[in-house]
Amino acid sequence: MLFNSLSFALFFPVIFCLYWMINKSLRWQNILLLIASFYFYSCWDWRFLFLLMFSIGLDYFSGIKIENSKNNREAKFWLTLSIVINLGFLGFFKYYNFFIESFAEFLSNFGFKVNIWLLNIILPVGISFYTFHGLSYVIDIYKKRIKAERNFVDYSLFVSFFPLLVAGPIERATHLLPQIKVQRRFSYENAVSGLRQILWGLFKKIVIADQCAIYVNDIFGHHQELYGSTLAIGAVLFAFQIYGDFSGYSDIALGTARLLGFDLLKNFNYPYFSRDIAEFWRRWHISLSSWFRDYLYIPLGGSSGGNWMRIRNTFIIFLVSGFWHGANWTFIVWGFLNALFIMPSIIFKTNRNNLNVVAESSLFPNVKEILMMGFTFGLTVFAWIFFRADSVMDALKYIRRICSYSLLKYPQKEVKWLVAIILFFMAVEWFGRKDNFAIEKIHLDHNRWVRWGFYYILIGGIIYFSGEEQIFIYFQF
């Protein structure tokens, strides 16, 4: 069930009405949301619902065992068991064929021919996200940051809450569980804000991401036949496709949750206005970046051991982040490139330089800020080529073609209308860059006629460009 589908448009109003009709009973509200979440997930493939339920039961049971352990050795056993089983399932479904093929290719370099046994494995949607929910939960219990949850319904809802189940944000038990356990009251202001964020998320997905995808798929699929200028446009369009697609999903998820009285973690904070790569990674997929920081980078020693340790740990988290995205060397190269790009700020300790909003006290950025944002965006687009390409060799051919004399030729694809829409989109993002989402404060800064005129423009664009349902990119991760 896609957020941008008719089925969700029918599903959510029913849940919304039932949910607030029983608002005097927290227990029944949570049970309703849990049933709705299981139904939402089963719409993808009901068979994998049992895997989700097993993961929930494993971490619920492990959390209690860790808390009740008589000594640290026993607690570590239950923690290790939970981690190994969780990562074992994730590794099997997501990486089995990748490891087998890579191992066979490695042996072939030494003259050994191996008959490999590949499996036709279907990747359970959202497995990377709900696995990380459970891992953070048991680790936090082991570190004594939280108490184990005894209410099975409440814990199950924390892991499987349908707005964030299949593509995040990756929630923490310290943030979401307390909200699940307290009475929620309907707020008209929160509901309006949630609807506004859903509207902006749908615009990002349908008008920006899906329209960019038409050209991106064609350009990357025929890159050997096209001019370098066309390929450069394709790379830039993919940058906006993946941003509109993923941040659009996050906006819809956060807006949907707000309609139900929940406040989810912010996942994007205008990343393409970043002035360096370090700032970009504080603003892009924030819930994943912070997860790796708290549960991998800091346990590895963080920045406490001097430059060598900072460099080593930075490369580790970026390579793991790349591998998290998928079983392909392209993602690992993408992670490696981002680690390289961030190295100067790590070595010279400038990675915390740009913590404020760009052009915070002025309407427009100065020349230095424009150049910094342009350079950071260029590095990001370059790395996105590897992320999007089918193989590392395809990515290298793509880049080689861009660097040829054909870069100076007139592009073979006419995208002026799409560029105009993207410029409109980025202008709205720019003027809303200080807010949680771009149109959060439009009701405060504009009169009624301007506000509703703007809404109708967004709704009209969504209706006009709506067609075949396009799956969200991050569902495959």
Secondary structure, 3 states (H helix, E strand, C coil): CCCCCHHHHHHHHHHHHHHHHCCCCHHHHHHHHHHHHHHHHHCCCHHHHHHHHHHHHHHHHHHHHHHHCCCHHHHHHHHHHHHHHHHHHHHHHHHHHHHHHHHHHHHHCCCCCCCCCCCCCCCCCCHHHHHHHHHHHHHHHHCCCCCCCCCHHHHHHHHHCCCCCCCCCCCCHHHHHHHHCCCCCCCHHHHHHHHHHHHHHHHHHHHHHHHHHHHHHHHHHCHHHCCHHHHHHHHHHHHHHHHHHHHHHHHHHHHHHHHCCCCCCCCCCCHHHCCCHHHHHHHCCHHHHHHHHHHHHCCCCCCCCHHHHHHHHHHHHHHHHHHHHCCCHHHHHHHHHHHHHHHHHHHCCCCCCCCCCCCCCCCCCCHHHHHHHHHHHHHHHHHHHHHHCCCHHHHHHHHHHHCCHHHHCCCCCCCHHHHHHHHHHHHHHHHCCCCCCCCCCHHHHCCHHHHHHHHHHHHHHHHHHCCCCCCCHHHHC
